[in-house]
Amino acid sequence: MSGNIRFTWLRPGGWTRLGVVVAVAIMFSTPMLWSLGGFGDGDEALRRALIFLFSGLWFGIGIGYAASWALRGFVLRAKDDDDEEAPRARPPVARPPAPAHPPARPGQH
């Protein structure tokens, strides 16, 4: 085991999942904040809570997809850079060519 520890960015699919997690967290936190009075009192509080909910959902999912789209090219480039650091693998050994005709069976002429 090597002692090298490197920070690596999430893969593009990981950013999308992170955006969905943010959206789900907003979905669960909105009713809790509303019940604690985090948006004020009265009918205006419900309106603010709904605005917070929908804008949070759009933000979480939008950032997840945007980050995955934007970083897709960087991840591919980072893979190319990592290949230069890694030792080159030996080329596969070529198999001998197949004979032109099958070998003769014993007892046949």
Backbone as a chain_set.jsonl record, in Angstrom:
{"seq": "MSGNIRFTWLRPGGWTRLGVVVAVAIMFSTPMLWSLGGFGDGDEALRRALIFLFSGLWFGIGIGYAASWALRGFVLRAKDDDDEEAPRARPPVARPPAPAHPPARPGQH", "coords": {"N": [[0.846, -1.175, 0.0], [0.619, 2.128, -0.895], [1.904, 5.253, 0.35], [0.837, 7.501, -0.698], [-1.664, 9.865, -0.749], [-4.259, 11.143, -2.481], [-6.399, 13.815, -3.368], [-9.353, 13.469, -5.098], [-11.638, 14.579, -7.527], [-15.196, 14.276, -7.646], [-16.747, 11.912, -9.804], [-18.509, 12.623, -12.9], [-21.159, 11.531, -12.656], [-21.352, 11.42, -9.917], [-21.622, 14.078, -9.101], [-24.153, 14.656, -10.004], [-25.658, 12.932, -8.393], [-25.046, 14.091, -5.938], [-26.32, 16.555, -6.22], [-28.984, 15.682, -6.261], [-29.147, 14.709, -3.659], [-28.878, 17.097, -2.242], [-31.25, 18.354, -3.051], [-33.157, 16.617, -1.921], [-32.541, 16.986, 0.777], [-33.3, 19.662, 1.092], [-35.989, 19.351, 0.624], [-36.816, 17.904, 2.877], [-36.032, 19.604, 4.94], [-37.518, 21.951, 4.678], [-40.309, 21.708, 5.656], [-39.684, 21.365, 8.374], [-38.358, 23.739, 9.068], [-40.452, 25.51, 8.579], [-42.34, 24.692, 10.467], [-41.02, 25.433, 12.768], [-41.152, 28.128, 12.648], [-39.426, 29.472, 10.996], [-39.881, 30.93, 8.706], [-41.442, 33.03, 9.304], [-44.682, 34.334, 10.36], [-48.154, 33.473, 9.793], [-50.038, 33.65, 6.651], [-48.161, 34.495, 4.864], [-45.857, 33.17, 5.621], [-46.212, 30.543, 4.748], [-46.173, 30.948, 1.993], [-43.531, 31.872, 1.661], [-42.173, 29.594, 2.522], [-42.87, 27.739, 0.533], [-41.7, 28.948, -1.711], [-39.025, 28.816, -0.902], [-38.747, 26.014, -0.853], [-39.209, 25.168, -3.587], [-37.295, 26.702, -4.991], [-34.984, 25.742, -3.773], [-35.058, 23.041, -4.558], [-34.768, 23.296, -7.362], [-32.278, 24.538, -7.397], [-30.532, 22.613, -6.182], [-30.752, 20.323, -7.89], [-30.171, 21.522, -10.345], [-27.529, 22.558, -9.972], [-26.178, 20.174, -9.52], [-26.435, 18.809, -12.021], [-25.263, 20.757, -13.698], [-22.641, 20.954, -12.697], [-21.738, 18.35, -13.164], [-21.828, 18.29, -15.952], [-20.043, 20.368, -16.612], [-17.625, 19.498, -15.499], [-17.056, 17.172, -16.822], [-15.284, 17.201, -19.043], [-12.914, 17.929, -17.724], [-12.414, 15.734, -16.095], [-11.837, 13.742, -17.944], [-9.506, 14.794, -19.013], [-7.883, 14.77, -16.764], [-7.604, 12.05, -16.435], [-5.991, 11.437, -18.614], [-3.669, 12.795, -17.856], [-2.977, 11.379, -15.548], [-2.295, 8.954, -16.65], [0.229, 9.396, -17.662], [1.814, 9.447, -15.41], [1.619, 6.904, -14.362], [3.171, 3.681, -14.565], [3.94, 2.319, -17.727], [2.027, -0.216, -19.201], [2.963, -3.487, -20.241], [2.896, -4.453, -23.67], [0.413, -6.73, -24.936], [1.22, -10.178, -25.317], [1.767, -11.549, -28.461], [-0.128, -14.086, -29.986], [0.913, -17.189, -31.474], [0.634, -17.599, -35.035], [-2.167, -19.324, -36.477], [-1.976, -22.673, -37.805], [-1.828, -23.338, -41.365], [-3.203, -25.562, -42.301], [-5.04, -28.221, -40.68], [-3.342, -30.4, -38.341], [-2.185, -33.643, -39.34], [-3.974, -36.644, -38.586], [-3.042, -39.453, -36.578], [-2.49, -42.46, -38.31], [-3.804, -41.802, -40.63], [-3.429, -41.063, -44.085]], "CA": [[0.0, 0.0, 0.0], [1.465, 3.311, -0.993], [1.599, 6.311, 1.297], [0.295, 8.637, -1.428], [-3.093, 10.119, -0.643], [-4.598, 12.228, -3.386], [-7.792, 14.242, -3.426], [-9.89, 13.36, -6.452], [-12.97, 15.133, -7.697], [-16.24, 13.299, -7.93], [-17.013, 11.661, -11.216], [-19.689, 13.392, -13.309], [-22.369, 10.974, -12.069], [-21.353, 11.73, -8.499], [-22.138, 15.428, -8.914], [-25.6, 14.576, -10.184], [-26.196, 12.339, -7.167], [-24.916, 15.088, -4.884], [-27.407, 17.512, -6.437], [-30.238, 15.058, -5.821], [-29.102, 14.673, -2.194], [-29.171, 18.464, -1.787], [-32.675, 18.586, -3.266], [-33.905, 15.854, -0.913], [-32.32, 17.652, 2.065], [-34.151, 20.859, 1.097], [-37.381, 18.886, 0.715], [-37.098, 17.528, 4.26], [-35.786, 20.697, 5.885], [-38.513, 23.015, 4.54], [-41.394, 21.62, 6.649], [-39.159, 21.545, 9.726], [-38.143, 25.175, 9.273], [-41.757, 26.159, 8.605], [-42.981, 24.412, 11.75], [-40.303, 26.163, 13.813], [-41.349, 29.559, 12.451], [-38.263, 30.033, 10.304], [-40.291, 31.773, 7.583], [-42.331, 34.063, 9.818], [-46.008, 33.909, 10.809], [-49.297, 33.753, 8.925], [-50.082, 33.112, 5.284], [-46.905, 34.856, 4.201], [-44.859, 32.146, 5.964], [-46.419, 29.401, 3.841], [-45.691, 31.37, 0.666], [-42.058, 31.877, 1.723], [-41.712, 28.205, 2.624], [-42.997, 27.116, -0.794], [-40.66, 29.536, -2.562], [-37.768, 28.213, -0.462], [-38.745, 24.611, -1.275], [-39.037, 25.001, -5.032], [-36.004, 27.239, -5.427], [-33.964, 24.808, -3.298], [-35.067, 21.859, -5.427], [-34.157, 23.668, -8.636], [-30.862, 24.815, -7.167], [-29.802, 21.366, -5.946], [-30.7, 19.492, -9.101], [-29.476, 22.283, -11.395], [-26.088, 22.592, -9.698], [-25.656, 18.817, -9.73], [-26.286, 18.547, -13.454], [-24.314, 21.705, -14.294], [-21.282, 20.587, -12.302], [-21.341, 17.124, -13.865], [-21.594, 18.634, -17.352], [-18.849, 21.201, -16.729], [-16.416, 18.78, -15.114], [-16.859, 15.978, -17.647], [-14.054, 17.368, -19.802], [-11.772, 17.961, -16.824], [-12.149, 14.376, -15.617], [-11.158, 13.034, -19.027], [-8.152, 15.322, -19.11], [-7.141, 14.292, -15.604], [-7.257, 10.655, -16.696], [-4.839, 11.441, -19.511], [-2.499, 13.208, -17.084], [-2.623, 10.281, -14.647], [-1.671, 7.885, -17.42], [1.642, 9.69, -17.837], [2.511, 9.148, -14.166], [1.582, 5.465, -14.114], [4.074, 2.943, -15.443], [3.301, 1.788, -18.93], [1.811, -1.665, -19.196], [3.608, -4.161, -21.363], [1.916, -4.831, -24.687], [0.07, -8.144, -24.83], [2.048, -11.085, -26.105], [1.04, -12.017, -29.636], [-0.253, -15.537, -30.091], [1.465, -17.644, -32.749], [-0.422, -17.738, -36.047], [-2.754, -20.662, -36.617], [-1.431, -23.367, -38.979], [-2.631, -23.214, -42.583], [-4.102, -26.708, -42.358], [-4.979, -28.939, -39.419], [-2.337, -31.476, -38.359], [-2.689, -34.964, -39.759], [-4.245, -37.579, -37.495], [-2.262, -40.674, -36.723], [-3.146, -43.534, -39.037], [-4.355, -41.321, -41.907], [-2.386, -40.728, -45.065]], "C": [[0.891, 1.236, 0.0], [1.002, 4.372, -0.004], [1.031, 7.545, 0.625], [-1.201, 8.73, -1.216], [-3.374, 11.333, -1.511], [-6.071, 12.549, -3.268], [-8.247, 14.119, -4.867], [-11.298, 13.928, -6.459], [-13.953, 13.997, -7.92], [-16.335, 13.088, -9.43], [-18.272, 12.43, -11.599], [-20.994, 12.85, -12.728], [-22.479, 11.265, -10.588], [-21.885, 13.123, -8.211], [-23.643, 15.441, -9.073], [-26.246, 13.995, -8.936], [-26.121, 13.325, -6.004], [-26.006, 16.149, -5.004], [-28.75, 16.96, -6.0], [-30.283, 14.99, -4.298], [-29.413, 16.055, -1.626], [-30.656, 18.752, -1.926], [-33.52, 17.846, -2.236], [-33.74, 16.492, 0.461], [-33.181, 18.905, 2.176], [-35.612, 20.448, 1.282], [-37.747, 18.509, 2.148], [-36.916, 18.686, 5.239], [-36.849, 21.787, 5.814], [-39.666, 22.875, 5.539], [-40.898, 21.81, 8.091], [-38.937, 23.024, 10.02], [-39.471, 25.911, 9.37], [-42.45, 25.937, 9.953], [-42.294, 25.132, 12.902], [-40.447, 27.68, 13.675], [-40.196, 30.224, 11.745], [-38.622, 30.965, 9.163], [-41.246, 32.881, 8.021], [-43.664, 33.468, 10.25], [-47.054, 34.209, 9.742], [-49.179, 33.121, 7.558], [-48.791, 33.404, 4.511], [-45.82, 33.811, 4.467], [-44.982, 30.944, 5.043], [-45.911, 29.731, 2.44], [-44.163, 31.358, 0.623], [-41.5, 30.457, 1.781], [-41.791, 27.508, 1.27], [-41.957, 27.664, -1.765], [-39.3, 28.947, -2.206], [-37.659, 26.767, -0.96], [-38.45, 24.473, -2.76], [-37.718, 25.578, -5.544], [-34.863, 26.342, -4.959], [-33.892, 23.553, -4.14], [-34.393, 22.166, -6.762], [-32.662, 23.898, -8.487], [-30.067, 23.522, -7.02], [-29.65, 20.537, -7.201], [-29.936, 20.218, -10.209], [-27.972, 22.324, -11.196], [-25.469, 21.219, -9.92], [-25.434, 18.509, -11.195], [-25.269, 19.488, -14.099], [-22.874, 21.336, -13.944], [-20.833, 19.32, -13.02], [-21.047, 17.416, -15.332], [-20.281, 19.407, -17.502], [-17.574, 20.42, -16.441], [-16.149, 17.538, -15.955], [-15.567, 16.066, -18.46], [-12.813, 17.368, -18.924], [-11.421, 16.568, -16.328], [-11.427, 13.588, -16.698], [-9.719, 13.508, -19.16], [-7.305, 14.833, -17.937], [-6.76, 12.824, -15.78], [-6.043, 10.577, -17.605], [-3.567, 11.822, -18.764], [-2.045, 12.1, -16.147], [-1.925, 9.157, -15.386], [-0.178, 8.127, -17.606], [2.442, 9.328, -16.592], [2.612, 7.642, -13.931], [2.572, 4.756, -15.036], [3.301, 2.334, -16.606], [3.175, 0.272, -18.825], [2.499, -2.273, -20.411], [2.552, -4.526, -22.392], [1.606, -6.327, -24.574], [0.938, -8.989, -25.761], [1.207, -11.62, -27.254], [1.018, -13.541, -29.654], [0.346, -15.98, -31.423], [0.331, -17.833, -33.764], [-0.907, -19.188, -36.125], [-2.15, -21.348, -37.844], [-2.395, -23.273, -40.157], [-3.595, -24.39, -42.737], [-4.0, -27.485, -41.048], [-3.945, -30.05, -39.471], [-2.988, -32.807, -38.708], [-2.913, -35.843, -38.533], [-3.41, -38.827, -37.697], [-3.098, -41.751, -37.421], [-3.777, -43.091, -40.332], [-3.209, -40.939, -42.812], [-2.722, -39.499, -45.821]], "O": [[1.807, 1.355, 0.813], [-0.153, 4.38, 0.421], [0.767, 8.542, 1.297], [-1.928, 7.771, -1.476], [-2.806, 12.406, -1.31], [-6.896, 11.654, -3.089], [-7.577, 14.624, -5.769], [-12.051, 13.767, -5.498], [-13.578, 12.9, -8.332], [-16.038, 13.985, -10.219], [-19.027, 12.848, -10.722], [-21.858, 13.636, -12.341], [-23.585, 11.35, -10.054], [-22.532, 13.336, -7.186], [-24.338, 16.16, -8.356], [-27.265, 14.504, -8.469], [-27.033, 13.385, -5.179], [-26.554, 16.592, -3.995], [-29.567, 17.685, -5.432], [-31.342, 15.19, -3.703], [-30.134, 16.17, -0.636], [-31.262, 19.329, -1.025], [-34.499, 18.396, -1.73], [-34.696, 16.539, 1.235], [-33.733, 19.181, 3.24], [-36.37, 21.103, 1.996], [-38.867, 18.767, 2.587], [-37.589, 18.731, 6.269], [-37.066, 22.487, 6.803], [-39.98, 23.85, 6.222], [-41.617, 22.354, 8.929], [-39.287, 23.506, 11.097], [-39.602, 26.843, 10.163], [-43.061, 26.849, 10.511], [-42.932, 25.413, 13.917], [-39.921, 28.431, 14.497], [-40.005, 31.432, 11.882], [-37.769, 31.716, 8.69], [-41.795, 33.593, 7.18], [-43.775, 32.264, 10.477], [-46.866, 35.084, 8.898], [-48.377, 32.219, 7.317], [-48.395, 32.648, 3.624], [-44.954, 33.594, 3.62], [-43.975, 30.387, 4.605], [-45.295, 28.893, 1.782], [-43.572, 30.885, -0.348], [-40.478, 30.157, 1.164], [-40.879, 26.769, 0.898], [-41.395, 26.91, -2.559], [-38.511, 28.616, -3.091], [-36.603, 26.348, -1.433], [-37.54, 23.74, -3.149], [-37.095, 25.002, -6.435], [-33.87, 26.193, -5.671], [-32.804, 23.047, -4.415], [-33.554, 21.4, -7.236], [-31.875, 23.502, -9.347], [-29.034, 23.355, -7.668], [-28.55, 20.098, -7.538], [-29.148, 19.604, -10.928], [-27.216, 22.145, -12.151], [-24.363, 21.112, -10.448], [-24.377, 18.007, -11.578], [-24.494, 19.063, -14.956], [-21.989, 21.399, -14.797], [-19.68, 19.221, -13.439], [-20.112, 16.849, -15.897], [-19.499, 19.133, -18.412], [-16.548, 20.66, -17.077], [-15.099, 16.913, -15.804], [-14.831, 15.083, -18.548], [-11.768, 16.863, -19.332], [-10.243, 16.255, -16.156], [-10.497, 12.84, -16.397], [-8.816, 12.704, -19.395], [-6.128, 14.517, -18.114], [-5.7, 12.403, -15.318], [-5.16, 9.746, -17.393], [-2.507, 11.244, -19.005], [-0.843, 11.901, -15.969], [-1.063, 8.48, -14.825], [0.598, 7.176, -17.698], [3.608, 8.946, -16.691], [3.593, 7.167, -13.359], [2.786, 5.191, -16.167], [2.16, 1.896, -16.462], [4.105, -0.42, -18.412], [2.599, -1.649, -21.467], [1.428, -4.872, -22.028], [2.465, -7.103, -24.155], [1.328, -8.553, -26.844], [0.084, -12.084, -27.055], [2.023, -14.195, -29.373], [0.296, -15.233, -32.4], [-0.79, -18.182, -33.395], [-0.159, -20.132, -35.873], [-1.842, -20.676, -38.828], [-3.607, -23.147, -39.981], [-4.698, -24.216, -43.257], [-2.973, -27.413, -40.372], [-3.69, -30.595, -40.545], [-4.157, -33.057, -38.417], [-2.148, -35.795, -37.569], [-3.105, -39.216, -38.825], [-4.284, -41.911, -37.132], [-4.254, -43.938, -41.087], [-2.142, -40.538, -42.348], [-1.953, -39.076, -46.684]]}, "num_chains": 1, "name": "protein.A"}
